[in-house]
Amino acid sequence: MWQIMSARDTITQKLHEAFGPESLDVVDESHLHEGHAGHKPGGETHFRVNIVSDAFAGKSRLDRHRMINATLAKELAGSVHALAIKANAPGEAG
Amino acid sequence: MSIEQFIENEVKSNDVVLFMKGTPQFPQCGFSGQVVQILDHVGVGYKGLNVLESADLRDGIKAYSNWPTIPQLYVKGEFVGGCDIVREMFQAGELQQLLADKGVTVAASA
């Protein structure tokens, strides 16, 4: 049966396609922000991304965040209100 | 004055500027609050600009930095990053080093 993808699924899929990550964890933290500006009923507003990919080797923190923000530009311009990012290259201290 | 000119003037005439939700005394977002705590801990003076007071400023700073979220920290006219980057730099001692390298005075550490 056809099902609408959750924002978390969309974010996970886009990051997989863009960065071929060694590890990727996308956490919906919307429930932690209930009552806070930006929260909407149903959630899917606040996400945390932990990603490890070769694509980040030799890149600055700013560059890594910009690469991820660009990949998720559509989501960030839409329903996603906050995105916490931890982006490492393999072998870097987490 | 356009919003871009306003932002440029602010980041160039103040050593450290934080674009945030709420004020340094009363942050209205947890991420902005974290950066306030870090800057206060480091002991650096800074100017807080509340994007909740102006949709122009809120949209303007996102475009100016090409960065989709608030807060945003500037040091000597240069974009440093948002909450995650500022926190990681602080924990690694890099934020303190950046301020020193740029010649920004901080209060004597406790």
N, CA and C atoms of all chains as a GROMACS GRO file, in nm:
protein
  612
    1MET      N    1   0.083  -0.119   0.000
    1MET     CA    2   0.000   0.000   0.000
    1MET      C    3   0.087   0.125   0.000
    2TRP      N    4   0.048   0.222  -0.078
    2TRP     CA    5   0.123   0.345  -0.092
    2TRP      C    6   0.110   0.428   0.036
    3GLN      N    7   0.224   0.480   0.079
    3GLN     CA    8   0.223   0.555   0.205
    3GLN      C    9   0.306   0.681   0.190
    4ILE      N   10   0.262   0.788   0.250
    4ILE     CA   11   0.338   0.913   0.248
    4ILE      C   12   0.460   0.897   0.339
    5MET      N   13   0.576   0.937   0.287
    5MET     CA   14   0.698   0.927   0.368
    5MET      C   15   0.697   1.031   0.478
    6SER      N   16   0.747   0.994   0.594
    6SER     CA   17   0.761   1.090   0.702
    6SER      C   18   0.878   1.182   0.669
    7ALA      N   19   0.881   1.298   0.733
    7ALA     CA   20   0.993   1.389   0.712
    7ALA      C   21   1.125   1.321   0.749
    8ARG      N   22   1.120   1.239   0.851
    8ARG     CA   23   1.241   1.169   0.893
    8ARG      C   24   1.290   1.075   0.782
    9ASP      N   25   1.196   1.004   0.718
    9ASP     CA   26   1.234   0.915   0.608
    9ASP      C   27   1.293   0.994   0.491
   10THR      N   28   1.231   1.107   0.461
   10THR     CA   29   1.278   1.190   0.350
   10THR      C   30   1.420   1.240   0.377
   11ILE      N   31   1.442   1.289   0.498
   11ILE     CA   32   1.575   1.340   0.536
   11ILE      C   33   1.677   1.227   0.528
   12THR      N   34   1.641   1.110   0.581
   12THR     CA   35   1.733   0.996   0.580
   12THR      C   36   1.769   0.957   0.437
   13GLN      N   37   1.667   0.950   0.352
   13GLN     CA   38   1.691   0.909   0.213
   13GLN      C   39   1.779   1.009   0.139
   14LYS      N   40   1.751   1.138   0.158
   14LYS     CA   41   1.830   1.240   0.086
   14LYS      C   42   1.975   1.240   0.132
   15LEU      N   43   1.997   1.223   0.261
   15LEU     CA   44   2.135   1.223   0.311
   15LEU      C   45   2.208   1.097   0.265
   16HIS      N   46   2.136   0.984   0.257
   16HIS     CA   47   2.198   0.861   0.206
   16HIS      C   48   2.242   0.880   0.062
   17GLU      N   49   2.154   0.937  -0.019
   17GLU     CA   50   2.185   0.955  -0.160
   17GLU      C   51   2.299   1.054  -0.180
   18ALA      N   52   2.303   1.158  -0.098
   18ALA     CA   53   2.402   1.264  -0.118
   18ALA      C   54   2.540   1.224  -0.067
   19PHE      N   55   2.546   1.150   0.043
   19PHE     CA   56   2.675   1.133   0.111
   19PHE      C   57   2.719   0.988   0.125
   20GLY      N   58   2.638   0.890   0.088
   20GLY     CA   59   2.676   0.750   0.104
   20GLY      C   60   2.740   0.723   0.239
   21PRO      N   61   2.673   0.760   0.347
   21PRO     CA   62   2.736   0.762   0.479
   21PRO      C   63   2.773   0.623   0.531
   22GLU      N   64   2.880   0.622   0.609
   22GLU     CA   65   2.921   0.501   0.681
   22GLU      C   66   2.820   0.473   0.792
   23SER      N   67   2.774   0.579   0.855
   23SER     CA   68   2.665   0.566   0.951
   23SER      C   69   2.578   0.691   0.945
   24LEU      N   70   2.450   0.672   0.973
   24LEU     CA   71   2.356   0.784   0.966
   24LEU      C   72   2.243   0.758   1.065
   25ASP      N   73   2.217   0.857   1.147
   25ASP     CA   74   2.110   0.846   1.245
   25ASP      C   75   2.031   0.976   1.241
   26VAL      N   76   1.906   0.968   1.207
   26VAL     CA   77   1.819   1.086   1.205
   26VAL      C   78   1.714   1.070   1.313
   27VAL      N   79   1.713   1.161   1.408
   27VAL     CA   80   1.624   1.150   1.523
   27VAL      C   81   1.523   1.265   1.520
   28ASP      N   82   1.396   1.231   1.532
   28ASP     CA   83   1.291   1.333   1.541
   28ASP      C   84   1.280   1.375   1.688
   29GLU      N   85   1.323   1.496   1.716
   29GLU     CA   86   1.320   1.545   1.855
   29GLU      C   87   1.206   1.644   1.878
   30SER      N   88   1.110   1.643   1.787
   30SER     CA   89   1.003   1.743   1.793
   30SER      C   90   0.930   1.741   1.927
   31HIS      N   91   0.917   1.622   1.984
   31HIS     CA   92   0.841   1.611   2.109
   31HIS      C   93   0.910   1.687   2.224
   32LEU      N   94   1.042   1.712   2.208
   32LEU     CA   95   1.114   1.786   2.312
   32LEU      C   96   1.083   1.935   2.308
   33HIS      N   97   1.018   1.978   2.201
   33HIS     CA   98   0.999   2.122   2.179
   33HIS      C   99   0.851   2.160   2.180
   34GLU      N  100   0.767   2.077   2.239
   34GLU     CA  101   0.625   2.110   2.244
   34GLU      C  102   0.604   2.240   2.318
   35GLY      N  103   0.518   2.324   2.260
   35GLY     CA  104   0.490   2.452   2.325
   35GLY      C  105   0.589   2.560   2.288
   36HIS      N  106   0.700   2.520   2.226
   36HIS     CA  107   0.803   2.616   2.186
   36HIS      C  108   0.770   2.667   2.047
   37ALA      N  109   0.810   2.792   2.019
   37ALA     CA  110   0.785   2.848   1.886
   37ALA      C  111   0.841   2.755   1.780
   38GLY      N  112   0.765   2.733   1.676
   38GLY     CA  113   0.812   2.648   1.568
   38GLY      C  114   0.756   2.508   1.575
   39HIS      N  115   0.714   2.467   1.695
   39HIS     CA  116   0.655   2.334   1.707
   39HIS      C  117   0.516   2.335   1.646
   40LYS      N  118   0.484   2.225   1.577
   40LYS     CA  119   0.350   2.215   1.521
   40LYS      C  120   0.288   2.084   1.570
   41PRO      N  121   0.157   2.080   1.580
   41PRO     CA  122   0.093   1.954   1.616
   41PRO      C  123   0.134   1.847   1.516
   42GLY      N  124   0.162   1.727   1.565
   42GLY     CA  125   0.205   1.621   1.474
   42GLY      C  126   0.356   1.613   1.464
   43GLY      N  127   0.425   1.714   1.511
   43GLY     CA  128   0.571   1.709   1.518
   43GLY      C  129   0.637   1.725   1.382
   44GLU      N  130   0.750   1.654   1.365
   44GLU     CA  131   0.829   1.662   1.242
   44GLU      C  132   0.883   1.802   1.218
   45THR      N  133   0.920   1.871   1.324
   45THR     CA  134   0.972   2.007   1.312
   45THR      C  135   1.119   2.016   1.355
   46HIS      N  136   1.158   1.934   1.451
   46HIS     CA  137   1.294   1.942   1.508
   46HIS      C  138   1.365   1.807   1.489
   47PHE      N  139   1.480   1.812   1.422
   47PHE     CA  140   1.553   1.688   1.395
   47PHE      C  141   1.698   1.700   1.437
   48ARG      N  142   1.754   1.584   1.471
   48ARG     CA  143   1.898   1.575   1.500
   48ARG      C  144   1.960   1.475   1.403
   49VAL      N  145   2.068   1.514   1.340
   49VAL     CA  146   2.136   1.428   1.243
   49VAL      C  147   2.277   1.396   1.292
   50ASN      N  148   2.307   1.266   1.305
   50ASN     CA  149   2.443   1.222   1.331
   50ASN      C  150   2.489   1.146   1.207
   51ILE      N  151   2.592   1.196   1.141
   51ILE     CA  152   2.632   1.136   1.014
   51ILE      C  153   2.784   1.124   1.006
   52VAL      N  154   2.828   1.010   0.956
   52VAL     CA  155   2.972   0.987   0.933
   52VAL      C  156   2.989   0.951   0.787
   53SER      N  157   3.067   1.031   0.715
   53SER     CA  158   3.085   1.007   0.571
   53SER      C  159   3.223   1.053   0.526
   54ASP      N  160   3.278   0.980   0.429
   54ASP     CA  161   3.404   1.022   0.364
   54ASP      C  162   3.393   1.162   0.304
   55ALA      N  163   3.270   1.199   0.266
   55ALA     CA  164   3.251   1.328   0.198
   55ALA      C  165   3.295   1.446   0.285
   56PHE      N  166   3.305   1.424   0.417
   56PHE     CA  167   3.338   1.535   0.506
   56PHE      C  168   3.488   1.544   0.536
   57ALA      N  169   3.566   1.448   0.489
   57ALA     CA  170   3.710   1.450   0.516
   57ALA      C  171   3.772   1.577   0.459
   58GLY      N  172   3.850   1.645   0.540
   58GLY     CA  173   3.919   1.765   0.495
   58GLY      C  174   3.832   1.889   0.485
   59LYS      N  175   3.704   1.876   0.522
   59LYS     CA  176   3.613   1.991   0.515
   59LYS      C  177   3.600   2.057   0.653
   60SER      N  178   3.581   2.188   0.653
   60SER     CA  179   3.560   2.260   0.778
   60SER      C  180   3.420   2.230   0.832
   61ARG      N  181   3.400   2.266   0.958
   61ARG     CA  182   3.266   2.247   1.017
   61ARG      C  183   3.162   2.323   0.936
   62LEU      N  184   3.194   2.448   0.898
   62LEU     CA  185   3.099   2.528   0.820
   62LEU      C  186   3.065   2.459   0.689
   63ASP      N  187   3.169   2.408   0.620
   63ASP     CA  188   3.145   2.342   0.491
   63ASP      C  189   3.055   2.220   0.508
   64ARG      N  190   3.080   2.142   0.612
   64ARG     CA  191   3.000   2.021   0.636
   64ARG      C  192   2.852   2.057   0.657
   65HIS      N  193   2.830   2.158   0.739
   65HIS     CA  194   2.692   2.199   0.765
   65HIS      C  195   2.628   2.254   0.638
   66ARG      N  196   2.704   2.331   0.562
   66ARG     CA  197   2.648   2.387   0.437
   66ARG      C  198   2.611   2.276   0.339
   67MET      N  199   2.694   2.171   0.332
   67MET     CA  200   2.664   2.059   0.241
   67MET      C  201   2.531   1.993   0.281
   68ILE      N  202   2.512   1.976   0.411
   68ILE     CA  203   2.389   1.912   0.459
   68ILE      C  204   2.270   2.006   0.442
   69ASN      N  205   2.289   2.133   0.477
   69ASN     CA  206   2.180   2.230   0.461
   69ASN      C  207   2.135   2.240   0.316
   70ALA      N  208   2.232   2.234   0.224
   70ALA     CA  209   2.197   2.243   0.081
   70ALA      C  210   2.118   2.120   0.038
   71THR      N  211   2.157   2.004   0.088
   71THR     CA  212   2.088   1.879   0.054
   71THR      C  213   1.943   1.882   0.104
   72LEU      N  214   1.923   1.947   0.218
   72LEU     CA  215   1.790   1.949   0.281
   72LEU      C  216   1.723   2.086   0.270
   73ALA      N  217   1.765   2.164   0.170
   73ALA     CA  218   1.715   2.302   0.158
   73ALA      C  219   1.562   2.306   0.151
   74LYS      N  220   1.504   2.213   0.076
   74LYS     CA  221   1.359   2.214   0.059
   74LYS      C  222   1.290   2.190   0.194
   75GLU      N  223   1.341   2.094   0.270
   75GLU     CA  224   1.281   2.064   0.399
   75GLU      C  225   1.298   2.182   0.496
   76LEU      N  226   1.418   2.243   0.494
   76LEU     CA  227   1.445   2.354   0.587
   76LEU      C  228   1.362   2.477   0.553
   77ALA      N  229   1.328   2.490   0.425
   77ALA     CA  230   1.244   2.604   0.385
   77ALA      C  231   1.098   2.576   0.415
   78GLY      N  232   1.067   2.449   0.443
   78GLY     CA  233   0.929   2.410   0.467
   78GLY      C  234   0.901   2.382   0.614
   79SER      N  235   0.868   2.256   0.641
   79SER     CA  236   0.816   2.224   0.774
   79SER      C  237   0.925   2.208   0.880
   80VAL      N  238   1.049   2.181   0.836
   80VAL     CA  239   1.154   2.154   0.934
   80VAL      C  240   1.205   2.286   0.991
   81HIS      N  241   1.191   2.300   1.120
   81HIS     CA  242   1.218   2.427   1.188
   81HIS      C  243   1.360   2.429   1.244
   82ALA      N  244   1.411   2.315   1.285
   82ALA     CA  245   1.544   2.312   1.346
   82ALA      C  246   1.614   2.181   1.311
   83LEU      N  247   1.744   2.192   1.282
   83LEU     CA  248   1.823   2.076   1.245
   83LEU      C  249   1.956   2.084   1.319
   84ALA      N  250   1.972   1.994   1.417
   84ALA     CA  251   2.100   1.986   1.486
   84ALA      C  252   2.187   1.886   1.411
   85ILE      N  253   2.312   1.923   1.388
   85ILE     CA  254   2.398   1.841   1.301
   85ILE      C  255   2.527   1.804   1.371
   86LYS      N  256   2.562   1.676   1.362
   86LYS     CA  257   2.695   1.631   1.399
   86LYS      C  258   2.749   1.555   1.279
   87ALA      N  259   2.847   1.612   1.212
   87ALA     CA  260   2.898   1.554   1.087
   87ALA      C  261   3.047   1.525   1.102
   88ASN      N  262   3.082   1.397   1.091
   88ASN     CA  263   3.222   1.357   1.103
   88ASN      C  264   3.267   1.277   0.982
   89ALA      N  265   3.397   1.279   0.959
   89ALA     CA  266   3.456   1.186   0.863
   89ALA      C  267   3.494   1.060   0.939
   90PRO      N  268   3.503   0.946   0.870
   90PRO     CA  269   3.540   0.821   0.939
   90PRO      C  270   3.672   0.838   1.014
   91GLY      N  271   3.677   0.787   1.135
   91GLY     CA  272   3.801   0.791   1.211
   91GLY      C  273   3.813   0.913   1.301
   92GLU      N  274   3.730   1.013   1.278
   92GLU     CA  275   3.733   1.131   1.365
   92GLU      C  276   3.663   1.097   1.496
   93ALA      N  277   3.711   1.161   1.602
   93ALA     CA  278   3.646   1.142   1.732
   93ALA      C  279   3.504   1.190   1.723
   94GLY      N  280   3.409   1.106   1.767
   94GLY     CA  281   3.268   1.144   1.759
   94GLY      C  282   3.238   1.255   1.856
   95MET      N  283   1.813   5.254   0.422
   95MET     CA  284   1.915   5.150   0.431
   95MET      C  285   1.849   5.013   0.413
   96SER      N  286   1.904   4.933   0.326
   96SER     CA  287   1.848   4.799   0.306
   96SER      C  288   1.884   4.711   0.425
   97ILE      N  289   1.814   4.597   0.437
   97ILE     CA  290   1.842   4.507   0.549
   97ILE      C  291   1.984   4.450   0.536
   98GLU      N  292   2.027   4.430   0.411
   98GLU     CA  293   2.162   4.379   0.388
   98GLU      C  294   2.266   4.480   0.438
   99GLN      N  295   2.242   4.608   0.408
   99GLN     CA  296   2.334   4.713   0.455
   99GLN      C  297   2.332   4.722   0.607
  100PHE      N  298   2.213   4.708   0.665
  100PHE     CA  299   2.201   4.711   0.811
  100PHE      C  300   2.284   4.599   0.874
  101ILE      N  301   2.268   4.477   0.821
  101ILE     CA  302   2.342   4.362   0.875
  101ILE      C  303   2.492   4.382   0.858
  102GLU      N  304   2.531   4.425   0.740
  102GLU     CA  305   2.673   4.445   0.713
  102GLU      C  306   2.732   4.548   0.810
  103ASN      N  307   2.658   4.654   0.833
  103ASN     CA  308   2.703   4.758   0.925
  103ASN      C  309   2.717   4.702   1.067
  104GLU      N  310   2.620   4.620   1.109
  104GLU     CA  311   2.625   4.563   1.244
  104GLU      C  312   2.746   4.470   1.262
  105VAL      N  313   2.768   4.380   1.165
  105VAL     CA  314   2.875   4.281   1.184
  105VAL      C  315   3.013   4.344   1.164
  106LYS      N  316   3.018   4.460   1.099
  106LYS     CA  317   3.148   4.524   1.079
  106LYS      C  318   3.180   4.627   1.187
  107SER      N  319   3.077   4.677   1.255
  107SER     CA  320   3.104   4.778   1.356
  107SER      C  321   3.103   4.721   1.498
  108ASN      N  322   3.070   4.592   1.512
  108ASN     CA  323   3.077   4.524   1.641
  108ASN      C  324   3.166   4.401   1.628
  109ASP      N  325   3.256   4.381   1.725
  109ASP     CA  326   3.348   4.267   1.718
  109ASP      C  327   3.274   4.134   1.714
  110VAL      N  328   3.174   4.121   1.801
  110VAL     CA  329   3.101   3.994   1.813
  110VAL      C  330   2.951   4.024   1.810
  111VAL      N  331   2.881   3.963   1.716
  111VAL     CA  332   2.737   3.984   1.702
  111VAL      C  333   2.668   3.848   1.699
  112LEU      N  334   2.562   3.837   1.778
  112LEU     CA  335   2.482   3.714   1.777
  112LEU      C  336   2.340   3.747   1.730
  113PHE      N  337   2.304   3.688   1.616
  113PHE     CA  338   2.167   3.698   1.567
  113PHE      C  339   2.092   3.584   1.635
  114MET      N  340   1.989   3.618   1.710
  114MET     CA  341   1.927   3.519   1.798
  114MET      C  342   1.778   3.542   1.812
  115LYS      N  343   1.711   3.442   1.874
  115LYS     CA  344   1.570   3.456   1.907
  115LYS      C  345   1.563   3.498   2.054
  116GLY      N  346   1.507   3.615   2.078
  116GLY     CA  347   1.506   3.671   2.213
  116GLY      C  348   1.629   3.759   2.232
  117THR      N  349   1.658   3.787   2.358
  117THR     CA  350   1.771   3.874   2.391
  117THR      C  351   1.870   3.797   2.478
  118PRO      N  352   1.995   3.846   2.490
  118PRO     CA  353   2.090   3.778   2.579
  118PRO      C  354   2.034   3.760   2.720
  119GLN      N  355   1.955   3.856   2.768
  119GLN     CA  356   1.897   3.846   2.901
  119GLN      C  357   1.781   3.746   2.904
  120PHE      N  358   1.712   3.731   2.791
  120PHE     CA  359   1.594   3.645   2.788
  120PHE      C  360   1.584   3.575   2.652
  121PRO      N  361   1.669   3.474   2.632
  121PRO     CA  362   1.662   3.398   2.507
  121PRO      C  363   1.528   3.327   2.495
  122GLN      N  364   1.472   3.323   2.374
  122GLN     CA  365   1.342   3.260   2.355
  122GLN      C  366   1.350   3.133   2.272
  123CYS      N  367   1.470   3.075   2.269
  123CYS     CA  368   1.490   2.950   2.198
  123CYS      C  369   1.609   2.881   2.262
  124GLY      N  370   1.599   2.750   2.280
  124GLY     CA  371   1.705   2.677   2.348
  124GLY      C  372   1.840   2.686   2.278
  125PHE      N  373   1.837   2.690   2.144
  125PHE     CA  374   1.963   2.695   2.069
  125PHE      C  375   2.030   2.831   2.086
  126SER      N  376   1.950   2.937   2.079
  126SER     CA  377   2.005   3.071   2.104
  126SER      C  378   2.057   3.080   2.247
  127GLY      N  379   1.982   3.021   2.340
  127GLY     CA  380   2.023   3.024   2.481
  127GLY      C  381   2.157   2.956   2.504
  128GLN      N  382   2.181   2.845   2.432
  128GLN     CA  383   2.309   2.776   2.447
  128GLN      C  384   2.426   2.865   2.406
  129VAL      N  385   2.410   2.937   2.295
  129VAL     CA  386   2.519   3.022   2.248
  129VAL      C  387   2.542   3.138   2.345
  130VAL      N  388   2.434   3.194   2.398
  130VAL     CA  389   2.445   3.299   2.500
  130VAL      C  390   2.527   3.248   2.619
  131GLN      N  391   2.496   3.128   2.665
  131GLN     CA  392   2.568   3.071   2.781
  131GLN      C  393   2.716   3.055   2.750
  132ILE      N  394   2.747   3.010   2.630
  132ILE     CA  395   2.886   2.989   2.592
  132ILE      C  396   2.961   3.122   2.586
  133LEU      N  397   2.899   3.223   2.523
  133LEU     CA  398   2.966   3.353   2.512
  133LEU      C  399   2.985   3.415   2.650
  134ASP      N  400   2.885   3.401   2.735
  134ASP     CA  401   2.898   3.454   2.872
  134ASP      C  402   3.008   3.381   2.948
  135HIS      N  403   3.015   3.249   2.927
  135HIS     CA  404   3.117   3.170   2.995
  135HIS      C  405   3.258   3.209   2.949
  136VAL      N  406   3.271   3.231   2.819
  136VAL     CA  407   3.401   3.271   2.763
  136VAL      C  408   3.438   3.411   2.811
  137GLY      N  409   3.334   3.490   2.840
  137GLY     CA  410   3.358   3.624   2.894
  137GLY      C  411   3.382   3.728   2.788
  138VAL      N  412   3.323   3.707   2.671
  138VAL     CA  413   3.339   3.804   2.563
  138VAL      C  414   3.214   3.892   2.555
  139GLY      N  415   3.236   4.021   2.530
  139GLY     CA  416   3.123   4.110   2.509
  139GLY      C  417   3.067   4.088   2.370
  140TYR      N  418   2.936   4.104   2.354
  140TYR     CA  419   2.878   4.085   2.221
  140TYR      C  420   2.747   4.162   2.212
  141LYS      N  421   2.705   4.184   2.089
  141LYS     CA  422   2.577   4.248   2.066
  141LYS      C  423   2.477   4.142   2.022
  142GLY      N  424   2.365   4.133   2.090
  142GLY     CA  425   2.259   4.040   2.052
  142GLY      C  426   2.154   4.113   1.969
  143LEU      N  427   2.119   4.056   1.855
  143LEU     CA  428   2.013   4.114   1.773
  143LEU      C  429   1.897   4.013   1.766
  144ASN      N  430   1.780   4.058   1.807
  144ASN     CA  431   1.664   3.970   1.819
  144ASN      C  432   1.588   3.962   1.687
  145VAL      N  433   1.597   3.846   1.621
  145VAL     CA  434   1.530   3.834   1.491
  145VAL      C  435   1.379   3.822   1.505
  146LEU      N  436   1.332   3.795   1.627
  146LEU     CA  437   1.186   3.786   1.646
  146LEU      C  438   1.120   3.923   1.639
  147GLU      N  439   1.202   4.027   1.648
  147GLU     CA  440   1.146   4.163   1.641
  147GLU      C  441   1.129   4.211   1.498
  148SER      N  442   1.186   4.138   1.403
  148SER     CA  443   1.182   4.186   1.266
  148SER      C  444   1.188   4.070   1.168
  149ALA      N  445   1.080   4.051   1.092
  149ALA     CA  446   1.081   3.946   0.990
  149ALA      C  447   1.186   3.977   0.884
  150ASP      N  448   1.206   4.106   0.857
  150ASP     CA  449   1.309   4.147   0.760
  150ASP      C  450   1.446   4.100   0.805
  151LEU      N  451   1.474   4.119   0.933
  151LEU     CA  452   1.605   4.080   0.987
  151LEU      C  453   1.619   3.928   0.986
  152ARG      N  454   1.511   3.860   1.024
  152ARG     CA  455   1.512   3.713   1.030
  152ARG      C  456   1.540   3.654   0.892
  153ASP      N  457   1.469   3.701   0.791
  153ASP     CA  458   1.491   3.653   0.655
  153ASP      C  459   1.623   3.705   0.599
  154GLY      N  460   1.653   3.830   0.636
  154GLY     CA  461   1.773   3.895   0.582
  154GLY      C  462   1.901   3.827   0.624
  155ILE      N  463   1.908   3.787   0.750
  155ILE     CA  464   2.033   3.726   0.798
  155ILE      C  465   2.049   3.585   0.739
  156LYS      N  466   1.937   3.517   0.716
  156LYS     CA  467   1.947   3.384   0.654
  156LYS      C  468   2.004   3.396   0.513
  157ALA      N  469   1.960   3.498   0.441
  157ALA     CA  470   2.010   3.518   0.305
  157ALA      C  471   2.154   3.568   0.308
  158TYR      N  472   2.182   3.660   0.399
  158TYR     CA  473   2.316   3.722   0.406
  158TYR      C  474   2.423   3.616   0.432
  159SER      N  475   2.393   3.522   0.522
  159SER     CA  476   2.490   3.418   0.559
  159SER      C  477   2.477   3.294   0.472
  160ASN      N  478   2.369   3.286   0.392
  160ASN     CA  479   2.334   3.162   0.324
  160ASN      C  480   2.331   3.047   0.425
  161TRP      N  481   2.252   3.068   0.529
  161TRP     CA  482   2.244   2.974   0.641
  161TRP      C  483   2.099   2.972   0.687
  162PRO      N  484   2.036   2.853   0.696
  162PRO     CA  485   1.890   2.850   0.708
  162PRO      C  486   1.835   2.866   0.849
  163THR      N  487   1.922   2.866   0.950
  163THR     CA  488   1.870   2.861   1.088
  163THR      C  489   1.929   2.973   1.174
  164ILE      N  490   1.863   2.996   1.287
  164ILE     CA  491   1.904   3.091   1.390
  164ILE      C  492   1.937   3.008   1.514
  165PRO      N  493   2.034   3.037   1.594
  165PRO     CA  494   2.120   3.156   1.596
  165PRO      C  495   2.234   3.151   1.494
  166GLN      N  496   2.296   3.269   1.476
  166GLN     CA  497   2.414   3.282   1.391
  166GLN      C  498   2.512   3.376   1.460
  167LEU      N  499   2.636   3.330   1.468
  167LEU     CA  500   2.740   3.410   1.536
  167LEU      C  501   2.839   3.468   1.435
  168TYR      N  502   2.866   3.597   1.450
  168TYR     CA  503   2.967   3.665   1.370
  168TYR      C  504   3.078   3.718   1.460
  169VAL      N  505   3.204   3.700   1.416
  169VAL     CA  506   3.319   3.760   1.484
  169VAL      C  507   3.398   3.840   1.382
  170LYS      N  508   3.415   3.970   1.411
  170LYS     CA  509   3.489   4.060   1.322
  170LYS      C  510   3.439   4.049   1.177
  171GLY      N  511   3.309   4.047   1.162
  171GLY     CA  512   3.251   4.047   1.029
  171GLY      C  513   3.248   3.913   0.960
  172GLU      N  514   3.300   3.810   1.027
  172GLU     CA  515   3.307   3.678   0.964
  172GLU      C  516   3.207   3.583   1.029
  173PHE      N  517   3.132   3.510   0.946
  173PHE     CA  518   3.035   3.414   0.997
  173PHE      C  519   3.107   3.294   1.059
  174VAL      N  520   3.074   3.265   1.184
  174VAL     CA  521   3.139   3.153   1.255
  174VAL      C  522   3.054   3.026   1.244
  175GLY      N  523   2.924   3.039   1.268
  175GLY     CA  524   2.836   2.923   1.258
  175GLY      C  525   2.714   2.937   1.346
  176GLY      N  526   2.641   2.826   1.357
  176GLY     CA  527   2.522   2.821   1.441
  176GLY      C  528   2.554   2.752   1.572
  177CYS      N  529   2.450   2.707   1.640
  177CYS     CA  530   2.465   2.653   1.775
  177CYS      C  531   2.560   2.534   1.782
  178ASP      N  532   2.543   2.437   1.692
  178ASP     CA  533   2.627   2.316   1.697
  178ASP      C  534   2.774   2.350   1.677
  179ILE      N  535   2.803   2.434   1.580
  179ILE     CA  536   2.942   2.468   1.548
  179ILE      C  537   3.004   2.548   1.662
  180VAL      N  538   2.930   2.645   1.715
  180VAL     CA  539   2.983   2.724   1.826
  180VAL      C  540   3.012   2.635   1.947
  181ARG      N  541   2.921   2.541   1.975
  181ARG     CA  542   2.941   2.452   2.089
  181ARG      C  543   3.062   2.361   2.068
  182GLU      N  544   3.074   2.303   1.949
  182GLU     CA  545   3.188   2.215   1.921
  182GLU      C  546   3.320   2.293   1.928
  183MET      N  547   3.319   2.416   1.876
  183MET     CA  548   3.441   2.497   1.879
  183MET      C  549   3.478   2.533   2.023
  184PHE      N  550   3.376   2.567   2.102
  184PHE     CA  551   3.399   2.600   2.243
  184PHE      C  552   3.458   2.481   2.317
  185GLN      N  553   3.400   2.364   2.296
  185GLN     CA  554   3.447   2.244   2.367
  185GLN      C  555   3.589   2.206   2.327
  186ALA      N  556   3.627   2.240   2.203
  186ALA     CA  557   3.762   2.208   2.155
  186ALA      C  558   3.862   2.320   2.185
  187GLY      N  559   3.812   2.430   2.245
  187GLY     CA  560   3.899   2.544   2.272
  187GLY      C  561   3.922   2.632   2.149
  188GLU      N  562   3.855   2.599   2.039
  188GLU     CA  563   3.879   2.672   1.914
  188GLU      C  564   3.811   2.808   1.912
  189LEU      N  565   3.701   2.820   1.983
  189LEU     CA  566   3.631   2.949   1.986
  189LEU      C  567   3.716   3.052   2.059
  190GLN      N  568   3.772   3.010   2.172
  190GLN     CA  569   3.859   3.099   2.249
  190GLN      C  570   3.980   3.139   2.164
  191GLN      N  571   4.033   3.042   2.089
  191GLN     CA  572   4.149   3.068   2.003
  191GLN      C  573   4.113   3.166   1.891
  192LEU      N  574   3.995   3.145   1.834
  192LEU     CA  575   3.950   3.234   1.726
  192LEU      C  576   3.941   3.379   1.775
  193LEU      N  577   3.883   3.396   1.894
  193LEU     CA  578   3.870   3.531   1.950
  193LEU      C  579   4.008   3.592   1.974
  194ALA      N  580   4.099   3.510   2.026
  194ALA     CA  581   4.234   3.559   2.051
  194ALA      C  582   4.303   3.596   1.920
  195ASP      N  583   4.288   3.509   1.820
  195ASP     CA  584   4.352   3.533   1.690
  195ASP      C  585   4.300   3.661   1.625
  196LYS      N  586   4.171   3.689   1.649
  196LYS     CA  587   4.109   3.807   1.587
  196LYS      C  588   4.130   3.931   1.672
  197GLY      N  589   4.195   3.914   1.787
  197GLY     CA  590   4.223   4.030   1.872
  197GLY      C  591   4.104   4.081   1.949
  198VAL      N  592   4.007   3.990   1.976
  198VAL     CA  593   3.889   4.029   2.054
  198VAL      C  594   3.920   4.007   2.202
  199THR      N  595   3.898   4.110   2.281
  199THR     CA  596   3.928   4.103   2.424
  199THR      C  597   3.822   4.021   2.497
  200VAL      N  598   3.867   3.931   2.583
  200VAL     CA  599   3.774   3.859   2.669
  200VAL      C  600   3.809   3.889   2.814
  201ALA      N  601   3.711   3.874   2.901
  201ALA     CA  602   3.736   3.895   3.044
  201ALA      C  603   3.836   3.791   3.092
  202ALA      N  604   3.918   3.828   3.188
  202ALA     CA  605   4.016   3.734   3.243
  202ALA      C  606   3.943   3.609   3.289
  203SER      N  607   3.993   3.492   3.249
  203SER     CA  608   3.923   3.368   3.283
  203SER      C  609   3.932   3.343   3.433
  204ALA      N  610   3.826   3.286   3.486
  204ALA     CA  611   3.818   3.264   3.630
  204ALA      C  612   3.917   3.158   3.673
   0.00000   0.00000   0.00000
